[in-house]
Amino acid sequence: MSEKNGIILLSGGVDSTTLLWEYATEIALAVSFDYGSKHNVREIACAQLQCKSLGVEHLVIPLDFMARYFKSSLLKGGGEIEKGSYDEKNMSSTVVPFRNGIMLSIVAGLAESRGLSKLYIANHGGDHFIYPDCRPEFIEAITACIRSGTCNGVEVVAPYTMLSKSDIVRRGEKLHVDYSNTYSCYEGGEKHCGECGTCRERREAFQEAGVDDPTHYI
């Protein structure tokens, strides 16, 4: 078994949950952030269940200032989320400014404090055209910053950067990931709405991967 020397950013969605399962033997701590998104509560509940099933310590860190000071339709009180396809036109309003940069910086401090050397993040290729802090150039830049800014040279590990969401689902199927306990809908309802961009992206990923979708849509 590999030494557990990593921390993962775990939202509770398909991508980060797959990454958790794939690198579970190397992950000492999973961190979820409560930053005031409309779907935070349901995502975090899924993250807790996944960590419990794998025996991974789970920490929830509040970032309530983001909902108070940042502008995004993804945040509570931030306006309506557009329905329709997962594309730049419909999803641009859901950008939470520098979200991954803020979260990776905090987790880098945690890693240094605990003597851990790796940070795992599940950004993927399907997000590049919408979210600047998911793109390869961002990952490359912040990897260099975190490595040089930590005493133990913490490394960012982002193995899904150039993969599609369907690629990730295929990986998860081989790992027997429990996708019934993951959450994606930006509306944050009890069931996935099936109409927002993230619901459509989720549904299409399972279809393209040829994997049964356990999601309950309205």
N, C-alpha and C positions, 0 to 999 in steps of 0.2 A: 504493500500500500504506500502511495506517495505521502510525503510529509505535508501536513496541512499548513500551508503558509500563505493563504490568500484570503481576500475579502471580495465579495461579489455585490454589485448593485442589483438588488432584486425588487422589481416592481410588483411581481405577481402575474405578469402577462406571459404570453407564449414564449417570447424570445429569451427573457432572463431566466424563466423557469427551466427551459431546455438547457441553457448554459449551466445552471445550478446542478442539474442531473448529470450533465456530461463531465463536470469537473468536481463532483461532490467529494471525491477522495482527497482533493487538494484545497478545499475551502474550509477555513476555520470559522468564518463569520459571514453572515448575510445581512445586508443593511437595506432597509426600506426607508424612504423619506415621505413624511406626511407634509406636503407642501401646499395643501389646499385645493387640489384638483377635484373635479366633480366625481371622479371614480376612485379616489384614494382609499376610501374605507373598504370597498369590495376587493380591490387589488391587494391591499395589505393583508386582509383576512386570508386570501389565497396563498400569499407568500408565507404566512405563518404556518398554514397547513403543510405546505411543501417542505419547509424546513423541519417541521416536527417529524414528518415521514422519513426524512433522510438523516435525522439526528444532527442537524447543523444549527448552531446558535444563531438566533435572529434578533436583530436590534432595530427598533423604529426610532428615527430621529425627526423631531418636528422642525419644519422650516416655514412657520406661519407667516413670516415677513414677505414671502414670495407672493402669497395671495393678496396681501395688503398693498404691496407697492408695485407689483409687476402687472402688465397688461397681457391678457390671453383669454380667449374664449374657453380654454380648458379649465381655467380656475373658477372657483365659485364666485358668482357675481360678475363674471367676465363676459356676459352676453351669450347669445345662442351659438351652438356649434352647427355649422353647415352640414346638411345631409348630402349624400351622394358619394361619388367615387373617392378613393384614396389618392388624390392628386394635389398638386400645388395650389390650384384655385380653391378647392374646398377646404384644405387643411392648413393653409397659411395662418389663419387666425388662431390656431391651436399651439403655435410656437410659444413656449415659455422661455423668455430670454435667458440664454446661457445656463440652462438647467443642468446639463451634464457637466459643464465646467465647475459649477458650484458644488455639485454632489461629489464629483471626483476629487475636488480639493479637500472636502471634509473627510472623505474616506481615506485619502492619502495620509492625513494627520492621524487617523485611527490606526492605519497600518503601521506607521512609524512608531506610534505609542505602544503597540502590541508586539513590535518586532516582526511584523509580517512583511512579505516582500512583493506580493502581487495583488493587483486590482483587476477584477474581471468585470467587463461591461459588454452588454449584448446588443450594441448598435448594429444595424444591418443595412445592406445595399438599398433596400426599398425606401429607406428614410432619407437618403442623401439629397434628394431634390426638394425636400421640405424643411428639414431640420439641420441648420449649419453645424451644430455640435454633435452630429452623428457621422460627419463626412471623414474620409480618410485623412485629409490634411489636418483636421482638428485633432484627431486621435494621435497623429504623428507629433503634432506640436505639444499637446498636453502631456504626452508620454515623456518627451524630453524635459519639460518643465518639472514634472513630478520626480523624475529620476534625479535631476540636478538639485531639486529643492528639498530632498529628504536625506537624512543622515545615512539611511540604509539603502539608498538607491532603489526605491520602490518602482516596479514596472507595471504599466498598464497592459492588460491582456485583452484583446478585442478580436477573437477569432472569427466572428460573424460579419466583419466589416464589409466584405464583398459578396456575401451570400444573400439570396432572396429569402423571404419569409417561408416560402414553400420548401426551400432547401433545409431550413431550420426544422420545420415540421417533420421532414423525412428523417432527419437525425434523431429527433425526439421519438419517433415511432420505433426506431431501432433500440432506443434506450428504455422503451416502455414508460415514457413520461405520462403522468396522469394529467391530461389536458382538461379533464372535467373540472379540476380545481385550479383553473387559470381564468383571468378576467381581462377583457380588452375594451369594452364599450365606454366611449368617452361621455356618454350620457349618465352613467353611474346608477342605472336602475337595477332592480332585482334580477331581471333577465336582460340579456343583450338586446338592444333595440333592433339590430339587424339592418339599420338604415344609415348610421353614421359611417364615416370613412373607415374607422378602425374595425368596425363590425364587418364591413364589406371586404376589407383586406384580410381579416381573419378567415372568413368563409372561403374566399378565393384561394388562400394558401392551402387549406385542407383539401380543397377540390383539386388543385394543381399537383399536390403531393400524392394524391390517391389514397388519402388517409381519412377514416371515418371521423367526422366532426362531432364531438360530444356536447357542443354548445347548445344551450337553450335560448333560442331567439324568440322574440315576441311574434 
